[in-house]
């Protein structure tokens, strides 16, 4: 491993091993090249603007040159690496480039016990495995058209309504208890009740600001007035094409497998139909809910993987 120049925020280029070089890239041009040559719409945005401009909200993006010719690009800094792509006509082996970038990460991240890469697509997972990287988590975005469902049938002992601001603490408690011990908590760590509740408030504020709460549903046990299920869905403004999202959904363990989750999703897709052509969600691989989403007609996007290497 050759010595790499130390990281400096404003530095324009870095010489790497094997005749490779990193050179600062224009933000917009990088987005265009990454969108075309990665050939993967991880977020299923179906939006040129979204893929080329809006998602590039960082500064440390670089072209990769080999012997003076541009061969790809990458987002890289001392903390992480991602958005890696290579350009046609592919005159250099991907593993050679990834190995050189790994050398950079190892030398730049002296104060870290791990180095991290995000958004690794299936074609590159094996390359990172060869360098000792392990999988942190695997996720994918799913999408389906919104649709009016006429067959939403609720049990007579349930009360169904749209959430209000005063419901936030109770929704937070439901999510905290329902998600505890699940795959997302195992992968990302346990959030406190306060953190979960704050996220509920943030999500509902966003949906409300876009004039739509009807996509969200609360389900109560009519006899006990206990909140047993919740689905937060609406337009976040993050997606182009007026796409909506199913941001959070949970059902208390004792009430699962009764069709409550599927009914909440149907209700969201029905109520969002007039203002949104399609709705997306993001799921962690290994979450059994992915099977439900598939049965309900959600199309699966490309799996993307976050990986790490212990130094």
N, C-alpha and C positions, 0 to 999 in steps of 0.2 A: 504494500500500500504506500503510494507516494505521498509526500507532504502536500496538503492542500492549503491554499491561502486562507487566513482567518476570515470569518464572516464579518462583513461590514454592511450596514443597512443600505448605504448609498453606492456601494461598489457595483460597477457595471459588468464585470466579467471575471471568471475564475477558470484557471487551467486545471484539467483533471487528468487522469491516467488514460492510456490508450489513444492519445491524440484527440481526446474529447475536450470541449470547452463549454462553459455556461456563459450566456450573454443575456443581460436584462432585455425583457420583451415588452413591447407596447401592450397595454392591457387589452384593448379591443382586438388587436391583431392576434394576440395569444388566444383569446376566446374563439375567434373564427377558426383558427387552425386546430385547436383542441376539439372543437365540435365536429369538424369534418373528418379528421384523421383518427379520432378515437372511435367514431362511428357508433357511439353508444349514448343514448338519451337516458341516463340513469334515473332522472326524475320524471320521466314520461311527460315532459312539459309540452311536447309537440310545438315548440316555439323557438324559432331562430333567435329572436331577441333574448329570450330567457337564457338560452344556452350560451350565446356568444358574449353577452354583456352583463346581465344582471347577476349571474352566479360568480363572476370574477370579482370578488370584493376584497382581494388581498393585493399586496404589492410585490411580493417576492416570487414573481413568475419569470422564468428564463427560457430562452431558446437553448437547445442542445446542438452544438456543432461538432462535426467529425472532420478533421483535416480541412477546416475552412468551409465546409458545406453543412447547411442546416439539416438535421436529421430528426428533430423532434422538439419537445418542450416539457417543462415540469414546473410545478409549484414546490419550492423547497426553501427551507430556512432551518435554523438550528433546532427547532422543535419538532418538525414533521415534514412529510413529503406526500404529494398527491398530484392529481390531474396530469399524470404521466401519459405521453403519447409519442408515437414515432410517425414520421412522414414518409410517404412514397418518394423514391423507389426502394426504400429500406436497404440501404447499402451497408448497414452494420447490424450485428446480431443484438437482439433485445437484451439478452442476458448480460452481455458485455456492458451495455449502457447502464442497466440496473445495478450491476456490480460497482461500476464507477460512482454512481449516485449514492450507493450505500456507503462507500468509502468517505464521501463527503459528509453524510449524516453522522457517521461515527466520529469524525474529527471535529465537526462543528458542535456536537452536543456533549461537550466534556462534562457539563454539570448535571446531565440526566442519567438515570439508571436504565432507561429504555430509549430506543428510537422508534418512531411510529410512522406508519404510512396509512393513508386513507383512500377509500374509493378504488381499491384494487379490483380490476375486472378479471373474470375467469382465466383469460389467456396469460395473465402474469402471476397468478397465485403460485404456480409451481416454481417460477424463477425466484420468488422471495423465499419460498420454502428451502430452496437450495442454499440460501444464504443464512439460514437459521431462524427465519421469521416464523412466528406463530400467529394463529388467527385469534383476534380479539372478539370480533363479532362479524356476522354476515347479515345483510339486510337487503330488501328489495322494495321498490315502489310498485303498487298495483293500481289499476284503473279500470273503470267501466262507465258506460254511458249512464246518465241519470234516466229514470224511467218512472212512470206512474204505475204503482202496484195497487190493484183493486182487492187483493186477497190478504190484506193485513188483518189478522184476527187475534184479538187480545182476550185473555181469560177475564171472566167477570169479576174476579177478585183483585184486579189490578187497576190502578189509576194512572193515566198517561197524560203528561202535559209538557209544555215547553219550559225550560229553566228560566229562573229570574235571578237577579243579583243576590237576593237573600238566601238562595240555595247554595251559594258557593261553598261555605264551610261543610255542608253535608255531602256535596259532590266530592270535595277534596278527601273527606274521610272514606267515602266509598272507594275511590280510586286507590287511596293509600292501602286499604285493607285488601282490595281485590287483586292488586298488582303484587303485593308482598309475596316473595318467594317464587314469583314467575320468572320467565327467562330474561326479560328486560332488566329486572333487578339483579339477577345473577351476572348479567353481562356488564351493565352500567353502574351497578351499585345501588344501594337503598337510598331513596330520597326521604327526607323527613316529612311529616305531615304538613308542616308549614310550607315547605318547598312545593309539594304537590298542590296544595290549596292555592298558592300564589300562581302556579301555572294555569290552574282552572280559571282564575280571575283574568289572567292575561288573555287566554284563548277566547273566553266569552266576550271580553272587551273588544277584541279584534272583530269577531263575528258581528257583534252589535254595531260597531262603527261602519260596517259594510251593509247595515240594514237587513240582516238576516239572522234570526235565532230559530226560525221555524224548522231548520234542518236538524236541530238538537232535540233530544228527547230525555225525559226523566220517567222512570217507571217505579211506582210505589205499590207496596202491599196495601190494599184498601183496608184490610182489617186492622193492621198495626200502624199504618202510615209510615212504614219503614221504606227508605229508598233502597231499592234492590238492583237497579240498573240505570245506566246513564250513557248517552252517546252525544258527544259534542261534534257537530258538523256544521260547516258553513263556508263562506268565502274569506280567505285570509288576506287576499291581495298579493300573496307571494307567487301565485301561479298566473300565467297569462291565459288567454282564451276563455276567461271567465270560469276556469275550472274551480270546482269546490273541493273540499277535503273532508274526510272523516278523521278528525284530529285525535279523539280519544273515545274509547268504548270499553265498558266493563260491566259485568254482571256478578253479583255476589255468588260465591261458590255453591251455596245451598239452592240457588235458583237457576243453575246452569242446565243446559240441554233441554230447556222447555220452549225454545224458539224465541226467547226474549231478544237475544242479540240480533238474530236475523230480522225480526220485526222492526227493531230500531234502525237497522241499516235500510230496510225497505222504506221506512217512513222518511229517512233522510233523503234517499234518492227520489222519492215522490215529491217531497216538499221543495227540493232544490231544482226540480226539473224546469220550472219556468225561467229561472235566472242562470242556470249553469248546464252546459251540455254534457259534462262528465265530472266524475268525482274520483279523487285519488286517496290512497292511504299508504302508509309505510309500515312494514312488518319485519320483525327480526326472524331470521331463519331458525326454525325449531319451535316457533310459537304455533301451537295447534290451531289457533284462530285462522291461520293461513288457509287451512283446508276449508273452513266455512266461507272465506272470501272467494276462494276458487269456485265452490259450488254455487255461489251467488253471482257468478259471471264476471268476476274481476280478472283482468288480464295481468299476468306477471311480467314485470320488467326484468332487466338483467340484474343478477345478483352482484352486489358490490361488497367488498370485504375490507375491514380495518385490521391491520396486522401490527405486530410489535416485535422487537428484537431486544432481548436482555443483553446489556453490554458486559 
